[in-house]
Amino acid sequence: MRREDYISDETVIKRANEAVRIELEKNRALGVPVVVYDRKSQIIYRENDDGTRTEVGKRLRKERYSERISKKA
């Protein structure tokens, strides 16, 4: 494949986000609980089809993987 035949990074990101959105809609329609991460509070919730949210856990680490590795080196 030539370089011109590749799709752009923006297109890949848009497709991935859309695939996740569709999967969440499908699970909600089927009544399957959905796991959602709230970026603001950094808490993981289990959201049921009736709209109730149950806290599952909290974020363990605050930094990115690359930042943790650079501290060790």
Phi and psi in radians as a Rosetta constraint file:
Dihedral C 1 N 2 CA 2 C 2 CIRCULARHARMONIC -1.475 0.35
Dihedral N 2 CA 2 C 2 N 3 CIRCULARHARMONIC 2.803 0.35
Dihedral C 2 N 3 CA 3 C 3 CIRCULARHARMONIC -1.081 0.35
Dihedral N 3 CA 3 C 3 N 4 CIRCULARHARMONIC -0.557 0.35
Dihedral C 3 N 4 CA 4 C 4 CIRCULARHARMONIC -1.220 0.35
Dihedral N 4 CA 4 C 4 N 5 CIRCULARHARMONIC -0.348 0.35
Dihedral C 4 N 5 CA 5 C 5 CIRCULARHARMONIC -1.443 0.35
Dihedral N 5 CA 5 C 5 N 6 CIRCULARHARMONIC -0.252 0.35
Dihedral C 5 N 6 CA 6 C 6 CIRCULARHARMONIC -1.247 0.35
Dihedral N 6 CA 6 C 6 N 7 CIRCULARHARMONIC 2.645 0.35
Dihedral C 6 N 7 CA 7 C 7 CIRCULARHARMONIC -1.553 0.35
Dihedral N 7 CA 7 C 7 N 8 CIRCULARHARMONIC 2.707 0.35
Dihedral C 7 N 8 CA 8 C 8 CIRCULARHARMONIC -1.311 0.35
Dihedral N 8 CA 8 C 8 N 9 CIRCULARHARMONIC 2.832 0.35
Dihedral C 8 N 9 CA 9 C 9 CIRCULARHARMONIC -1.092 0.35
Dihedral N 9 CA 9 C 9 N 10 CIRCULARHARMONIC -0.652 0.35
Dihedral C 9 N 10 CA 10 C 10 CIRCULARHARMONIC -1.087 0.35
Dihedral N 10 CA 10 C 10 N 11 CIRCULARHARMONIC -0.680 0.35
Dihedral C 10 N 11 CA 11 C 11 CIRCULARHARMONIC -1.167 0.35
Dihedral N 11 CA 11 C 11 N 12 CIRCULARHARMONIC -0.696 0.35
Dihedral C 11 N 12 CA 12 C 12 CIRCULARHARMONIC -1.097 0.35
Dihedral N 12 CA 12 C 12 N 13 CIRCULARHARMONIC -0.775 0.35
Dihedral C 12 N 13 CA 13 C 13 CIRCULARHARMONIC -1.109 0.35
Dihedral N 13 CA 13 C 13 N 14 CIRCULARHARMONIC -0.764 0.35
Dihedral C 13 N 14 CA 14 C 14 CIRCULARHARMONIC -1.076 0.35
Dihedral N 14 CA 14 C 14 N 15 CIRCULARHARMONIC -0.744 0.35
Dihedral C 14 N 15 CA 15 C 15 CIRCULARHARMONIC -1.152 0.35
Dihedral N 15 CA 15 C 15 N 16 CIRCULARHARMONIC -0.706 0.35
Dihedral C 15 N 16 CA 16 C 16 CIRCULARHARMONIC -1.147 0.35
Dihedral N 16 CA 16 C 16 N 17 CIRCULARHARMONIC -0.779 0.35
Dihedral C 16 N 17 CA 17 C 17 CIRCULARHARMONIC -1.090 0.35
Dihedral N 17 CA 17 C 17 N 18 CIRCULARHARMONIC -0.702 0.35
Dihedral C 17 N 18 CA 18 C 18 CIRCULARHARMONIC -1.178 0.35
Dihedral N 18 CA 18 C 18 N 19 CIRCULARHARMONIC -0.673 0.35
Dihedral C 18 N 19 CA 19 C 19 CIRCULARHARMONIC -1.117 0.35
Dihedral N 19 CA 19 C 19 N 20 CIRCULARHARMONIC -0.701 0.35
Dihedral C 19 N 20 CA 20 C 20 CIRCULARHARMONIC -1.157 0.35
Dihedral N 20 CA 20 C 20 N 21 CIRCULARHARMONIC -0.754 0.35
Dihedral C 20 N 21 CA 21 C 21 CIRCULARHARMONIC -1.063 0.35
Dihedral N 21 CA 21 C 21 N 22 CIRCULARHARMONIC -0.753 0.35
Dihedral C 21 N 22 CA 22 C 22 CIRCULARHARMONIC -1.136 0.35
Dihedral N 22 CA 22 C 22 N 23 CIRCULARHARMONIC -0.730 0.35
Dihedral C 22 N 23 CA 23 C 23 CIRCULARHARMONIC -1.131 0.35
Dihedral N 23 CA 23 C 23 N 24 CIRCULARHARMONIC -0.689 0.35
Dihedral C 23 N 24 CA 24 C 24 CIRCULARHARMONIC -1.130 0.35
Dihedral N 24 CA 24 C 24 N 25 CIRCULARHARMONIC -0.740 0.35
Dihedral C 24 N 25 CA 25 C 25 CIRCULARHARMONIC -1.084 0.35
Dihedral N 25 CA 25 C 25 N 26 CIRCULARHARMONIC -0.713 0.35
Dihedral C 25 N 26 CA 26 C 26 CIRCULARHARMONIC -1.127 0.35
Dihedral N 26 CA 26 C 26 N 27 CIRCULARHARMONIC -0.786 0.35
Dihedral C 26 N 27 CA 27 C 27 CIRCULARHARMONIC -1.126 0.35
Dihedral N 27 CA 27 C 27 N 28 CIRCULARHARMONIC -0.681 0.35
Dihedral C 27 N 28 CA 28 C 28 CIRCULARHARMONIC -1.143 0.35
Dihedral N 28 CA 28 C 28 N 29 CIRCULARHARMONIC -0.684 0.35
Dihedral C 28 N 29 CA 29 C 29 CIRCULARHARMONIC -1.166 0.35
Dihedral N 29 CA 29 C 29 N 30 CIRCULARHARMONIC -0.583 0.35
Dihedral C 29 N 30 CA 30 C 30 CIRCULARHARMONIC -1.460 0.35
Dihedral N 30 CA 30 C 30 N 31 CIRCULARHARMONIC -0.130 0.35
Dihedral C 30 N 31 CA 31 C 31 CIRCULARHARMONIC 1.457 0.35
Dihedral N 31 CA 31 C 31 N 32 CIRCULARHARMONIC 0.278 0.35
Dihedral C 31 N 32 CA 32 C 32 CIRCULARHARMONIC -1.478 0.35
Dihedral N 32 CA 32 C 32 N 33 CIRCULARHARMONIC 2.308 0.35
Dihedral C 32 N 33 CA 33 C 33 CIRCULARHARMONIC -1.065 0.35
Dihedral N 33 CA 33 C 33 N 34 CIRCULARHARMONIC 2.505 0.35
Dihedral C 33 N 34 CA 34 C 34 CIRCULARHARMONIC -1.994 0.35
Dihedral N 34 CA 34 C 34 N 35 CIRCULARHARMONIC 2.409 0.35
Dihedral C 34 N 35 CA 35 C 35 CIRCULARHARMONIC -1.670 0.35
Dihedral N 35 CA 35 C 35 N 36 CIRCULARHARMONIC 2.187 0.35
Dihedral C 35 N 36 CA 36 C 36 CIRCULARHARMONIC -2.204 0.35
Dihedral N 36 CA 36 C 36 N 37 CIRCULARHARMONIC 2.427 0.35
Dihedral C 36 N 37 CA 37 C 37 CIRCULARHARMONIC -1.851 0.35
Dihedral N 37 CA 37 C 37 N 38 CIRCULARHARMONIC 2.162 0.35
Dihedral C 37 N 38 CA 38 C 38 CIRCULARHARMONIC -1.616 0.35
Dihedral N 38 CA 38 C 38 N 39 CIRCULARHARMONIC 1.942 0.35
Dihedral C 38 N 39 CA 39 C 39 CIRCULARHARMONIC -1.161 0.35
Dihedral N 39 CA 39 C 39 N 40 CIRCULARHARMONIC -0.582 0.35
Dihedral C 39 N 40 CA 40 C 40 CIRCULARHARMONIC -1.185 0.35
Dihedral N 40 CA 40 C 40 N 41 CIRCULARHARMONIC -0.883 0.35
Dihedral C 40 N 41 CA 41 C 41 CIRCULARHARMONIC -1.578 0.35
Dihedral N 41 CA 41 C 41 N 42 CIRCULARHARMONIC -0.196 0.35
Dihedral C 41 N 42 CA 42 C 42 CIRCULARHARMONIC 1.017 0.35
Dihedral N 42 CA 42 C 42 N 43 CIRCULARHARMONIC 0.754 0.35
Dihedral C 42 N 43 CA 43 C 43 CIRCULARHARMONIC -2.115 0.35
Dihedral N 43 CA 43 C 43 N 44 CIRCULARHARMONIC 2.498 0.35
Dihedral C 43 N 44 CA 44 C 44 CIRCULARHARMONIC -1.679 0.35
Dihedral N 44 CA 44 C 44 N 45 CIRCULARHARMONIC 2.225 0.35
Dihedral C 44 N 45 CA 45 C 45 CIRCULARHARMONIC -2.047 0.35
Dihedral N 45 CA 45 C 45 N 46 CIRCULARHARMONIC 2.629 0.35
Dihedral C 45 N 46 CA 46 C 46 CIRCULARHARMONIC -1.846 0.35
Dihedral N 46 CA 46 C 46 N 47 CIRCULARHARMONIC 2.036 0.35
Dihedral C 46 N 47 CA 47 C 47 CIRCULARHARMONIC -1.847 0.35
Dihedral N 47 CA 47 C 47 N 48 CIRCULARHARMONIC 2.113 0.35
Dihedral C 47 N 48 CA 48 C 48 CIRCULARHARMONIC -1.486 0.35
Dihedral N 48 CA 48 C 48 N 49 CIRCULARHARMONIC 2.951 0.35
Dihedral C 48 N 49 CA 49 C 49 CIRCULARHARMONIC -1.201 0.35
Dihedral N 49 CA 49 C 49 N 50 CIRCULARHARMONIC -0.340 0.35
Dihedral C 49 N 50 CA 50 C 50 CIRCULARHARMONIC -1.512 0.35
Dihedral N 50 CA 50 C 50 N 51 CIRCULARHARMONIC 0.001 0.35
Dihedral C 50 N 51 CA 51 C 51 CIRCULARHARMONIC 1.721 0.35
Dihedral N 51 CA 51 C 51 N 52 CIRCULARHARMONIC -0.094 0.35
Dihedral C 51 N 52 CA 52 C 52 CIRCULARHARMONIC -1.301 0.35
Dihedral N 52 CA 52 C 52 N 53 CIRCULARHARMONIC 2.504 0.35
Dihedral C 52 N 53 CA 53 C 53 CIRCULARHARMONIC -2.050 0.35
Dihedral N 53 CA 53 C 53 N 54 CIRCULARHARMONIC 2.347 0.35
Dihedral C 53 N 54 CA 54 C 54 CIRCULARHARMONIC -2.091 0.35
Dihedral N 54 CA 54 C 54 N 55 CIRCULARHARMONIC 2.264 0.35
Dihedral C 54 N 55 CA 55 C 55 CIRCULARHARMONIC -1.258 0.35
Dihedral N 55 CA 55 C 55 N 56 CIRCULARHARMONIC 2.253 0.35
Dihedral C 55 N 56 CA 56 C 56 CIRCULARHARMONIC -1.772 0.35
Dihedral N 56 CA 56 C 56 N 57 CIRCULARHARMONIC -0.738 0.35
Dihedral C 56 N 57 CA 57 C 57 CIRCULARHARMONIC -3.000 0.35
Dihedral N 57 CA 57 C 57 N 58 CIRCULARHARMONIC 3.116 0.35
Dihedral C 57 N 58 CA 58 C 58 CIRCULARHARMONIC -2.103 0.35
Dihedral N 58 CA 58 C 58 N 59 CIRCULARHARMONIC 2.840 0.35
Dihedral C 58 N 59 CA 59 C 59 CIRCULARHARMONIC -1.173 0.35
Dihedral N 59 CA 59 C 59 N 60 CIRCULARHARMONIC 2.348 0.35
Dihedral C 59 N 60 CA 60 C 60 CIRCULARHARMONIC -1.484 0.35
Dihedral N 60 CA 60 C 60 N 61 CIRCULARHARMONIC -0.728 0.35
Dihedral C 60 N 61 CA 61 C 61 CIRCULARHARMONIC -2.080 0.35
Dihedral N 61 CA 61 C 61 N 62 CIRCULARHARMONIC 2.564 0.35
Dihedral C 61 N 62 CA 62 C 62 CIRCULARHARMONIC -1.662 0.35
Dihedral N 62 CA 62 C 62 N 63 CIRCULARHARMONIC -0.412 0.35
Dihedral C 62 N 63 CA 63 C 63 CIRCULARHARMONIC -1.865 0.35
Dihedral N 63 CA 63 C 63 N 64 CIRCULARHARMONIC 2.987 0.35
Dihedral C 63 N 64 CA 64 C 64 CIRCULARHARMONIC -1.373 0.35
Dihedral N 64 CA 64 C 64 N 65 CIRCULARHARMONIC 2.846 0.35
Dihedral C 64 N 65 CA 65 C 65 CIRCULARHARMONIC -1.038 0.35
Dihedral N 65 CA 65 C 65 N 66 CIRCULARHARMONIC -0.770 0.35
Dihedral C 65 N 66 CA 66 C 66 CIRCULARHARMONIC -1.101 0.35
Dihedral N 66 CA 66 C 66 N 67 CIRCULARHARMONIC -0.575 0.35
Dihedral C 66 N 67 CA 67 C 67 CIRCULARHARMONIC -1.249 0.35
Dihedral N 67 CA 67 C 67 N 68 CIRCULARHARMONIC -0.626 0.35
Dihedral C 67 N 68 CA 68 C 68 CIRCULARHARMONIC -1.189 0.35
Dihedral N 68 CA 68 C 68 N 69 CIRCULARHARMONIC -0.708 0.35
Dihedral C 68 N 69 CA 69 C 69 CIRCULARHARMONIC -1.156 0.35
Dihedral N 69 CA 69 C 69 N 70 CIRCULARHARMONIC -0.704 0.35
Dihedral C 69 N 70 CA 70 C 70 CIRCULARHARMONIC -1.169 0.35
Dihedral N 70 CA 70 C 70 N 71 CIRCULARHARMONIC -0.495 0.35
Dihedral C 70 N 71 CA 71 C 71 CIRCULARHARMONIC -1.227 0.35
Dihedral N 71 CA 71 C 71 N 72 CIRCULARHARMONIC -0.616 0.35
Dihedral C 71 N 72 CA 72 C 72 CIRCULARHARMONIC -1.231 0.35
Dihedral N 72 CA 72 C 72 N 73 CIRCULARHARMONIC -0.605 0.35
